[in-house]
Amino acid sequence: MASYPAVFELSSINGVNGFQFNAQYGFGDVGVSVAMLGDVNGDGVADFIVGGPRNNLNGGGQNGSAFIVFGRNVAGVGQFPTDFQLQDLNGTNGFKVNGLNAGDGLGVSVSSAGDVNGDGIADILIGANGANRPNTMTQYGGAYVIFGKTVSVDGEFSAVFNLSTLDGTNGFSIPAQFNGSQLGIAVSSAGDINNDGIDDLLVGGGASGAGAGATYVIFGKDTATAGDFQANFNLAGLDGTNGFKINGAADGEFTGRAVSAAGDINGDGVDDLIIGAGSADPNGAY
């Protein structure tokens, strides 16, 4: 069994006991969100994701970025560098995802999506609570699912994944229904809450409905038998068979600013979920 010191000093990181990231741009808030992904490139080693929602592109206005870093078998290919430069992601060691527009705030939340399309490979879920802001709509919000793949069969990821190429076969976008909802402020895999053997998704919109908030549960499906997802998932079409919406109980609760799978907390063999409502009276969760 491995042992650790009572206090681990980050200054002691050397590539063997861990490594640190250096952001590509200053003031990008890189590291404001982090998550384990599972194995998204099919090489048998776990991968992870780091969000930077204020990352600027070419002097732009906080498009935001998420950085997917592939794990590696260090016994075979060598240790990670002590200082991992995120700008060195090239598709073989990981890749970068940029927000489509200034103010999107992509990466404000990041999570594994589990295996939402039933192909046996882990998928990626990224929130962008300022995305999809047509005309005067502010902080409309959205989220994006990028499907993992076995790169030895399907080819490497590009160094920069372009979200505009999501077409339902490689992933899909989840645009908000309402102005100001801040959809994507929180995202998470839900586990399998409808007990069909496929992982499901949680996307929170903490400012929906006069601040009552809302959380959307999207059921995964085996796309090989049930057909592909739409390129733009229509939340208004949730009908209980493909997912459902959870509304906050009262204005100002901001339900959905935190969401998570809860595992099976009542022992019935089916996964449960937990949703935060930080401004509920009294402050609490569901």
HELIX and SHEET records of a PDB file:
HELIX    1   1 LEU A   10  SER A   12  5                                   3    
HELIX    2   2 VAL A   74  VAL A   77  1                                   4    
HELIX    3   3 LEU A   86  ASP A   88  5                                   3    
HELIX    4   4 VAL A  151  ASP A  154  1                                   4    
HELIX    5   5 LEU A  163  THR A  165  5                                   3    
HELIX    6   6 SER A  208  GLY A  211  1                                   4    
HELIX    7   7 THR A  223  ALA A  226  1                                   4    
HELIX    8   8 LEU A  235  GLY A  237  5                                   3    
SHEET    1   A 2 GLN A  20  ASN A  22  0                                        
SHEET    2   A 2 ASP A  83  GLN A  85  1                                        
SHEET    1   B 5 SER A  33  GLY A  38  0                                        
SHEET    2   B 5 ASP A  47  GLY A  52 -1                                        
SHEET    3   B 5 SER A  65  VAL A  69 -1                                        
SHEET    4   B 5 GLY A  94  ASN A  98 -1                                        
SHEET    5   B 5 VAL A 160  PHE A 161  1                                        
SHEET    1   C 4 LEU A 106  GLY A 114  0                                        
SHEET    2   C 4 ASP A 123  ALA A 128 -1                                        
SHEET    3   C 4 GLY A 142  ILE A 146 -1                                        
SHEET    4   C 4 GLY A 171  PRO A 175 -1                                        
SHEET    1   D 4 LEU A 183  GLY A 191  0                                        
SHEET    2   D 4 ASP A 200  GLY A 205 -1                                        
SHEET    3   D 4 ALA A 214  ILE A 218 -1                                        
SHEET    4   D 4 GLY A 243  ASN A 247 -1                                        
SHEET    1   E 3 THR A 255  GLY A 263  0                                        
SHEET    2   E 3 ASP A 272  ALA A 277 -1                                        
SHEET    3   E 3 GLY A 284  ALA A 285 -1                                        
END                                                                             
